[in-house]
C-alpha cells in the first residue's frame, strides 16, 4: 500500500511505523471514534496468494477469540483499495523484548517474571487451540501496566503470521515452506518440518527465549541456518550456567525441562511452566513474605504484637482488675444483708403462718450485683391464700341463690337459722312452691 492512500476503511493513515519481510506497519486513527491503532499490511506479492491470505485472516479471527491482557488485540481486517490484505491491531506503547535485551543485562528475577507472564498468556491461546510457532524476542512487546507485577507486562504479537512469510536465508528471519519459524528459537519438530507441531513446540521456543535472557545468548549460536537446525535436532542443550556464572542450579533445571528433544519429556503445558517459574522466582526473591512486603511500604517495620501496647498501659491493667474485684465483693455483701433484713421483716409481719413458706427466703438470695434485689413483699400474698378459713359447705339445692355481689356469710346465716326446729316431725304434705319473691324479701 502506498502512503498516497490516506484512508483504509474507517481509519485514516497518519504515518508509517516500520516495515519488515511481510509488509509494513502504519499508525492510523479511526475517523469516528478517534481511537489510534496499528495497521499491518501484507506485501502485494503475499496478498495475491489466496492460501496465504486465508490463513492470515483465519489467524486474525483466532487471535480475537483469545481474551488475555498479554495477547495483542485485533480490531478489524480486510482488503485495501489496492487489494492488499491488512489487520488492524491495538497500538502498543513500549519496546520489544529484543530492544530491552540490547540495552543491557536482564536480571534472573526479571527473566523469570517475564517468562511466567508469557507462559500464562500462551496458556490462554493454547486453550483455544492456537499455537504461536514463532516465539522470539522480536514478537514480545513490553508495555507499561500499573496492574501488572513490576508495572509492566509482555504482549505477544504475530500469532500465526510467522508461518506465512517467505524471506531469505537470514538466520533470525522467519521462513515458510518445509521449515516455519525462526531457526534460532525453533523446536526440533519444527526443524524437521513435521506436521505434528502442537503447544509443546511453543514450550521449547519459550525455553530458548529464557535461556537467552539468563545466559545472554541463545542455546545454539551458530552462523549458518543449517548448523542451527542440526543442533536443535541432535545436540543436547547446554546449561545456561555455562555462560552465566553463579546462576542457580534450579534455573538450569527449569530451562532443561523446556529444551528436551522429545516433546513428551518437556513440561506438559504452559501452566506447568508458569508454576515452575513462580516457584523459582519465590526462592530468588526470598519467598512470598518479601513479595508481599513490596506491595506496601518497604521501609516501614511493624513492631511485634506483644510490644504494640505502651509500658504505662501494661502497668495500669492489673490495678483496674484489683479495684473491680473489691467493688464486686462489696455489692455482694450489701445484697445479702438486704435479703436477711427482708426475710426478718416478713417473719414478724406474717406470724407463724409464713415461716413454713420457703419461696420468700429464696427470693432474697442476691442476684448479680448490677441488678437490684427482688421485691420481697410480692411473693407473700400468694402463699397466704390457701391458709384462709374454709367456707362451710353450701346446700346442694341452692347453689346459685347467692348473688355475685352479696357477701357469702349472710346466706349461710339464713340457712342455719331453722336448725333448732329440725326435730319436728316431717310434714306429709307435698312441698309447696316457694314464693316468687327472693329469700331476702323479709329484710
KAWO-V353884 format. One record per residue. PHI is phi in radians with two decimals (999 if undefined). PSI is psi as a letter, one per 30 degrees, with the letter a starting at -180 (* if undefined). OMEGA is omega in radians with two decimals (NA if undefined). Layout:
phi=PHI psi=PSI omega=OMEGA
phi=PHI psi=PSI omega=OMEGA
This chain:
phi=999 psi=k omega=-3.11
phi=-1.61 psi=l omega=3.09
phi=-1.18 psi=f omega=3.07
phi=-1.14 psi=f omega=3.10
phi=-1.43 psi=j omega=-3.00
phi=-1.61 psi=f omega=3.13
phi=-2.27 psi=l omega=3.09
phi=-2.48 psi=j omega=-3.02
phi=1.11 psi=b omega=3.13
phi=-1.45 psi=g omega=-3.08
phi=-1.83 psi=k omega=3.07
phi=-1.80 psi=k omega=-3.11
phi=-1.28 psi=k omega=-3.14
phi=-1.73 psi=e omega=-3.12
phi=-2.85 psi=l omega=3.08
phi=-1.63 psi=k omega=3.14
phi=-1.54 psi=e omega=-3.13
phi=-3.07 psi=l omega=3.11
phi=-2.61 psi=l omega=-3.11
phi=-2.62 psi=a omega=-3.06
phi=-1.21 psi=f omega=-3.13
phi=-1.58 psi=e omega=-3.05
phi=2.90 psi=b omega=-3.09
phi=-2.33 psi=l omega=3.11
phi=-2.11 psi=k omega=-3.07
phi=-2.10 psi=k omega=2.96
phi=-1.53 psi=k omega=-3.09
phi=-2.36 psi=l omega=3.14
phi=-2.40 psi=k omega=3.12
phi=-1.20 psi=k omega=-3.03
phi=-1.20 psi=f omega=-3.13
phi=-1.75 psi=e omega=-3.08
phi=-1.46 psi=f omega=-3.09
phi=1.36 psi=g omega=-3.13
phi=-1.38 psi=k omega=3.10
phi=-1.53 psi=k omega=-3.10
phi=-2.63 psi=l omega=3.04
phi=-1.91 psi=k omega=-3.13
phi=-2.00 psi=k omega=3.10
phi=-1.75 psi=k omega=-3.06
phi=-2.01 psi=k omega=3.11
phi=-1.26 psi=l omega=3.05
phi=-1.09 psi=l omega=3.13
phi=-0.98 psi=e omega=-3.13
phi=-1.13 psi=e omega=3.11
phi=-1.37 psi=e omega=-3.12
phi=-1.18 psi=f omega=3.14
phi=-1.49 psi=f omega=3.14
phi=-1.69 psi=j omega=-3.03
phi=-1.03 psi=e omega=-3.09
phi=-1.11 psi=e omega=-3.13
phi=-1.17 psi=e omega=-3.13
phi=-1.14 psi=e omega=3.12
phi=-1.08 psi=e omega=3.12
phi=-1.16 psi=e omega=3.10
phi=-1.05 psi=e omega=-3.13
phi=-1.26 psi=e omega=3.10
phi=-1.09 psi=e omega=3.10
phi=-1.16 psi=e omega=3.09
phi=-1.12 psi=e omega=3.10
phi=-1.11 psi=e omega=-3.14
phi=-1.13 psi=e omega=-3.14
phi=-1.11 psi=e omega=3.12
phi=-1.17 psi=f omega=3.13
phi=-1.41 psi=f omega=-3.12
phi=-1.58 psi=k omega=3.11
phi=-1.87 psi=j omega=-3.14
phi=-2.70 psi=k omega=-3.13
phi=-1.17 psi=f omega=3.13
phi=-1.61 psi=g omega=3.11
phi=-1.99 psi=k omega=3.13
phi=-1.09 psi=k omega=-3.11
phi=-1.52 psi=k omega=3.07
phi=-1.95 psi=k omega=-3.09
phi=-1.67 psi=e omega=-3.01
phi=-2.85 psi=l omega=3.02
phi=-2.74 psi=l omega=-3.12
phi=2.95 psi=a omega=-3.12
phi=-2.07 psi=k omega=3.05
phi=-1.40 psi=l omega=-3.12
phi=-1.10 psi=e omega=3.13
phi=-1.61 psi=g omega=3.09
phi=1.22 psi=g omega=3.03
phi=-1.41 psi=k omega=3.11
phi=-1.36 psi=k omega=-3.11
phi=-2.49 psi=l omega=3.06
phi=-2.31 psi=k omega=3.10
phi=-1.72 psi=k omega=-3.08
phi=-2.17 psi=l omega=3.07
phi=-1.19 psi=k omega=3.12
phi=-1.52 psi=k omega=-3.07
phi=-1.78 psi=k omega=3.12
phi=-1.98 psi=j omega=-3.11
phi=2.99 psi=b omega=3.14
phi=-2.59 psi=l omega=3.10
phi=-1.31 psi=l omega=3.10
phi=-1.10 psi=e omega=3.10
phi=-1.09 psi=e omega=3.09
phi=-1.13 psi=e omega=3.11
phi=-1.07 psi=e omega=-3.13
phi=-1.17 psi=e omega=3.13
phi=-1.26 psi=f omega=-3.14
phi=-1.33 psi=f omega=-3.13
phi=2.87 psi=l omega=-3.10
phi=-1.28 psi=k omega=3.09
phi=-1.74 psi=k omega=-3.12
phi=-1.16 psi=l omega=3.13
phi=-1.09 psi=e omega=3.14
phi=-1.10 psi=e omega=3.11
phi=-1.16 psi=e omega=3.12
phi=-1.10 psi=e omega=3.11
phi=-1.18 psi=e omega=3.14
phi=-1.13 psi=e omega=3.13
phi=-1.11 psi=e omega=3.13
phi=-1.11 psi=e omega=3.11
phi=-1.08 psi=e omega=-3.14
phi=-1.16 psi=e omega=3.13
phi=-1.12 psi=e omega=3.13
phi=-1.09 psi=e omega=3.12
phi=-1.12 psi=e omega=3.13
phi=-1.23 psi=e omega=3.11
phi=-1.19 psi=f omega=3.06
phi=-1.09 psi=e omega=3.09
phi=-1.15 psi=e omega=3.10
phi=-1.19 psi=e omega=3.14
phi=-1.13 psi=e omega=3.10
phi=-1.10 psi=f omega=3.08
phi=-1.64 psi=g omega=3.13
phi=1.37 psi=g omega=-3.10
phi=-1.89 psi=k omega=3.09
phi=-1.94 psi=k omega=-3.06
phi=-1.23 psi=e omega=3.06
phi=1.28 psi=g omega=3.12
phi=-2.57 psi=h omega=3.10
phi=-1.25 psi=k omega=3.10
phi=-2.87 psi=l omega=-3.12
phi=-0.99 psi=f omega=3.12
phi=-1.18 psi=f omega=-3.10
phi=-1.70 psi=g omega=3.09
phi=-2.10 psi=j omega=-3.06
phi=-1.96 psi=k omega=-3.10
phi=-1.77 psi=k omega=-3.12
phi=-2.12 psi=l omega=3.08
phi=-1.38 psi=k omega=3.14
phi=-2.65 psi=j omega=-3.08
phi=-1.14 psi=f omega=-3.10
phi=-1.51 psi=f omega=-3.12
phi=-1.57 psi=l omega=3.11
phi=-1.13 psi=k omega=-3.10
phi=1.13 psi=g omega=3.04
phi=1.33 psi=g omega=3.10
phi=-2.56 psi=l omega=-3.06
phi=-2.45 psi=k omega=3.04
phi=-1.42 psi=k omega=3.07
phi=-1.99 psi=k omega=-3.11
phi=-1.63 psi=k omega=-3.09
phi=-1.92 psi=l omega=2.93
phi=0.97 psi=h omega=3.06
phi=-1.19 psi=j omega=3.05
phi=1.29 psi=f omega=-3.11
phi=-1.35 psi=e omega=-3.06
phi=-1.00 psi=e omega=-3.09
phi=-1.30 psi=f omega=3.11
phi=-1.67 psi=f omega=-3.04
phi=-1.48 psi=l omega=-3.10
phi=-2.55 psi=i omega=-3.10
phi=-1.65 psi=a omega=-3.14
phi=-1.40 psi=a omega=-3.00
phi=-1.61 psi=g omega=3.10
phi=-1.05 psi=k omega=-3.05
phi=-1.21 psi=f omega=3.12
phi=-1.82 psi=g omega=-3.12
phi=-1.68 psi=l omega=3.10
phi=-1.41 psi=k omega=-3.12
phi=-2.14 psi=l omega=3.11
phi=-2.25 psi=l omega=-3.10
phi=1.98 psi=b omega=3.10
phi=-1.18 psi=e omega=-3.11
phi=-2.08 psi=k omega=-3.13
phi=-2.17 psi=k omega=-3.13
phi=2.28 psi=a omega=3.08
phi=-1.73 psi=j omega=-2.98
phi=-0.93 psi=e omega=-3.05
phi=-1.20 psi=f omega=3.13
phi=-2.13 psi=g omega=-3.05
phi=-1.43 psi=l omega=3.08
phi=-1.41 psi=l omega=3.10
phi=-1.01 psi=e omega=-3.14
phi=-1.18 psi=e omega=3.03
phi=-1.24 psi=e omega=3.14
phi=-1.11 psi=e omega=3.10
phi=-1.37 psi=f omega=-3.08
phi=1.27 psi=g omega=-3.10
phi=-1.27 psi=k omega=3.07
phi=-1.38 psi=f omega=-3.12
phi=-1.60 psi=i omega=3.12
phi=-1.94 psi=k omega=-3.13
phi=-2.22 psi=a omega=-3.04
phi=-1.08 psi=f omega=-3.14
phi=-1.22 psi=f omega=3.02
phi=-1.15 psi=e omega=3.07
phi=-1.14 psi=e omega=3.10
phi=-1.12 psi=e omega=3.10
phi=-1.09 psi=e omega=-3.11
phi=-1.13 psi=e omega=3.11
phi=-1.17 psi=e omega=3.04
phi=-1.12 psi=e omega=3.07
phi=-1.12 psi=e omega=3.11
phi=-1.13 psi=e omega=3.12
phi=-1.10 psi=e omega=3.08
phi=-0.98 psi=e omega=-3.13
phi=-1.10 psi=e omega=-3.10
phi=-1.19 psi=e omega=-3.04
phi=-1.54 psi=f omega=-3.09
phi=-1.78 psi=f omega=-3.13
phi=1.46 psi=g omega=3.14
phi=-2.80 psi=l omega=3.10
phi=-1.28 psi=l omega=-3.12
phi=-1.12 psi=e omega=3.12
phi=-2.17 psi=j omega=-3.03
phi=-2.04 psi=i omega=3.13
phi=-2.00 psi=l omega=-3.10
phi=-1.39 psi=e omega=-3.07
phi=-1.55 psi=k omega=3.12
phi=-1.11 psi=e omega=3.14
phi=-1.09 psi=e omega=3.12
phi=-1.15 psi=e omega=-3.14
phi=-1.15 psi=e omega=-3.13
phi=-1.12 psi=e omega=3.13
phi=-1.11 psi=e omega=3.13
phi=-1.16 psi=e omega=3.11
phi=-1.09 psi=e omega=-3.08
phi=-1.45 psi=e omega=-2.93
phi=-2.14 psi=e omega=-3.02
phi=-1.52 psi=k omega=3.03
phi=-1.17 psi=k omega=-3.13
phi=-1.22 psi=k omega=3.11
phi=-1.24 psi=l omega=3.08
phi=-1.37 psi=k omega=3.11
phi=-1.03 psi=e omega=-3.13
phi=-1.15 psi=f omega=3.05
phi=-1.08 psi=e omega=-3.11
phi=-1.91 psi=f omega=3.13
phi=-2.28 psi=j omega=-3.10
phi=-1.13 psi=k omega=3.12
phi=1.51 psi=g omega=3.12
phi=-1.20 psi=k omega=-3.13
phi=-1.03 psi=k omega=3.14
phi=-1.09 psi=e omega=-3.14
phi=-1.09 psi=e omega=3.10
phi=-1.22 psi=e omega=3.04
phi=-1.00 psi=e omega=-3.12
phi=-1.17 psi=e omega=3.12
phi=-1.12 psi=e omega=3.14
phi=-1.13 psi=e omega=3.14
phi=-1.08 psi=e omega=3.10
phi=-1.17 psi=f omega=3.09
phi=-1.61 psi=e omega=-2.95
phi=-1.74 psi=g omega=3.05
phi=-1.26 psi=k omega=-3.11
phi=-1.13 psi=e omega=-3.12
phi=-1.44 psi=k omega=-3.13
phi=-1.02 psi=e omega=-3.12
phi=-1.18 psi=f omega=-3.09
phi=-1.73 psi=f omega=3.10
phi=-1.46 psi=a omega=2.97
phi=-0.99 psi=k omega=-3.06
phi=-1.20 psi=f omega=-3.09
phi=-2.68 psi=l omega=3.08
phi=-1.18 psi=f omega=3.09
phi=-1.15 psi=e omega=3.08
phi=-1.13 psi=e omega=3.10
phi=-1.12 psi=e omega=3.12
phi=-1.09 psi=e omega=3.13
phi=-1.13 psi=e omega=3.11
phi=-1.11 psi=e omega=3.10
phi=-1.13 psi=e omega=3.12
phi=-1.09 psi=e omega=-3.13
phi=-1.13 psi=e omega=3.14
phi=-1.22 psi=e omega=3.11
phi=-1.14 psi=e omega=3.10
phi=-1.14 psi=e omega=3.11
phi=-1.16 psi=e omega=-3.07
phi=-1.22 psi=e omega=-3.09
phi=-1.49 psi=f omega=3.09
phi=1.65 psi=h omega=3.07
phi=1.23 psi=l omega=-2.99
phi=-1.18 psi=f omega=-3.07
phi=-1.11 psi=e omega=-3.14
phi=-1.23 psi=e omega=3.10
phi=-1.14 psi=e omega=3.12
phi=-1.14 psi=e omega=-3.12
phi=-1.10 psi=f omega=-3.13
phi=-1.18 psi=f omega=-3.14
phi=-1.32 psi=f omega=3.12
phi=-1.90 psi=b omega=3.12
phi=-1.65 psi=j omega=-3.04
phi=-1.18 psi=f omega=-3.09
phi=-1.57 psi=f omega=-3.10
phi=-1.61 psi=k omega=3.14
phi=-1.95 psi=j omega=3.13
phi=-1.38 psi=k omega=3.11
phi=-1.23 psi=l omega=3.11
phi=-1.12 psi=l omega=-3.10
phi=-0.96 psi=e omega=-3.10
phi=-1.14 psi=f omega=-3.08
phi=-1.81 psi=g omega=3.14
phi=-1.25 psi=f omega=3.10
phi=-1.54 psi=k omega=3.11
phi=-1.31 psi=l omega=-3.11
phi=-1.15 psi=e omega=-3.13
phi=-1.15 psi=e omega=3.11
phi=-1.14 psi=e omega=-3.13
phi=-1.20 psi=f omega=-3.12
phi=-1.41 psi=e omega=-3.05
phi=-1.38 psi=f omega=-3.06
phi=-1.10 psi=e omega=3.10
phi=-1.15 psi=e omega=3.14
phi=-1.08 psi=e omega=3.13
phi=-1.09 psi=e omega=-3.11
phi=-1.23 psi=e omega=-3.12
phi=-1.21 psi=e omega=-3.14
phi=-1.14 psi=e omega=-3.14
phi=-1.14 psi=e omega=-3.13
phi=-1.20 psi=e omega=3.07
phi=-1.13 psi=e omega=3.12
phi=-1.10 psi=e omega=-3.14
phi=-1.10 psi=e omega=3.13
phi=-1.13 psi=e omega=3.13
phi=-1.11 psi=e omega=3.12
phi=-1.09 psi=e omega=3.13
phi=-1.14 psi=e omega=3.13
phi=-1.16 psi=e omega=3.12
phi=-1.09 psi=e omega=-3.12
phi=-1.13 psi=e omega=3.13
phi=-1.12 psi=e omega=3.13
phi=-1.08 psi=e omega=3.11
phi=-1.06 psi=e omega=-3.13
phi=-1.15 psi=e omega=3.14
phi=-1.13 psi=e omega=3.14
phi=-1.10 psi=e omega=3.14
phi=-1.14 psi=e omega=3.13
phi=-1.13 psi=e omega=3.13
phi=-1.11 psi=e omega=3.12
phi=-1.08 psi=e omega=3.13
phi=-1.15 psi=e omega=-3.13
phi=-1.13 psi=e omega=3.14
phi=-1.21 psi=e omega=-3.04
phi=-1.43 psi=e omega=-3.03
phi=-1.74 psi=f omega=3.10
phi=1.33 psi=a omega=-3.08
phi=-1.22 psi=f omega=-3.08
phi=-1.22 psi=f omega=-3.07
phi=-1.48 psi=f omega=-3.05
phi=-1.03 psi=e omega=-3.12
phi=-1.16 psi=f omega=-3.04
phi=-1.36 psi=j omega=-3.14
phi=-1.48 psi=f omega=-3.06
phi=-0.96 psi=e omega=3.14
phi=-1.04 psi=e omega=-3.13
phi=-1.18 psi=e omega=3.12
phi=-1.19 psi=e omega=-3.14
phi=-1.18 psi=f omega=-3.12
phi=-1.48 psi=f omega=3.11
phi=-1.10 psi=k omega=-3.03
phi=-1.16 psi=k omega=3.03
phi=-1.49 psi=a omega=3.06
phi=-0.94 psi=k omega=-3.02
phi=-0.87 psi=e omega=-3.08
phi=-1.11 psi=f omega=-3.07
phi=-1.62 psi=k omega=3.12
phi=-1.23 psi=l omega=3.14
phi=-1.15 psi=k omega=-3.12
phi=-1.15 psi=l omega=-3.10
phi=-1.25 psi=j omega=-3.06
phi=-1.18 psi=e omega=-3.07
phi=-1.15 psi=f omega=-3.02
phi=-1.12 psi=e omega=-3.10
phi=-1.32 psi=f omega=-3.05
phi=-1.21 psi=e omega=-3.06
phi=-1.06 psi=e omega=-3.07
phi=-1.15 psi=e omega=3.12
phi=-1.28 psi=f omega=-3.11
phi=-1.28 psi=f omega=-3.06
phi=-1.01 psi=e omega=3.14
phi=-1.14 psi=f omega=-3.08
phi=-1.44 psi=f omega=3.14
phi=-1.14 psi=k omega=-3.13
phi=-1.08 psi=k omega=-3.10
phi=-1.21 psi=k omega=3.12
phi=-1.34 psi=k omega=3.08
phi=-1.09 psi=k omega=-3.14
phi=-1.11 psi=k omega=3.13
phi=-1.38 psi=l omega=3.10
phi=-1.15 psi=k omega=-3.11
phi=-1.13 psi=f omega=-3.07
phi=-1.34 psi=f omega=-3.03
phi=-2.24 psi=i omega=3.13
phi=-1.28 psi=f omega=-3.03
phi=-1.90 psi=g omega=-3.07
phi=-1.24 psi=e omega=-3.07
phi=-1.26 psi=j omega=3.11
phi=-1.18 psi=l omega=-3.07
phi=-1.12 psi=f omega=-3.05
phi=-1.68 psi=g omega=-3.14
phi=-1.74 psi=k omega=3.10
phi=-1.17 psi=k omega=-3.06
phi=-1.37 psi=f omega=-3.06
phi=-1.36 psi=e omega=-3.03
phi=-1.19 psi=e omega=3.06
phi=-1.03 psi=e omega=3.14
phi=-1.15 psi=e omega=3.11
phi=-1.13 psi=e omega=3.13
phi=-1.13 psi=e omega=-3.09
phi=-1.27 psi=e omega=-3.08
phi=-1.39 psi=f omega=-3.00
phi=-0.99 psi=e omega=-3.10
phi=-1.36 psi=g omega=-3.10
phi=-0.99 psi=e omega=-3.13
phi=-1.07 psi=f omega=-3.11
phi=-1.57 psi=g omega=-3.07
phi=-1.22 psi=f omega=3.13
phi=-1.49 psi=f omega=3.11
phi=-1.17 psi=k omega=3.12
phi=-1.10 psi=k omega=-3.12
phi=-1.16 psi=k omega=3.14
phi=-1.33 psi=k omega=3.12
phi=-1.56 psi=f omega=3.14
phi=-1.25 psi=k omega=3.09
phi=-1.12 psi=k omega=3.14
phi=-1.07 psi=k omega=3.12
phi=-1.50 psi=l omega=-3.14
phi=-1.21 psi=k omega=3.14
phi=-1.03 psi=k omega=3.12
phi=-1.05 psi=l omega=-3.10
phi=-1.20 psi=f omega=-3.12
phi=-1.32 psi=l omega=-3.14
phi=-1.33 psi=l omega=3.07
phi=-1.08 psi=f omega=-3.10
phi=-1.65 psi=g omega=-3.12
phi=-1.22 psi=f omega=-3.09
phi=-1.36 psi=f omega=-3.11
phi=-1.33 psi=* omega=NA
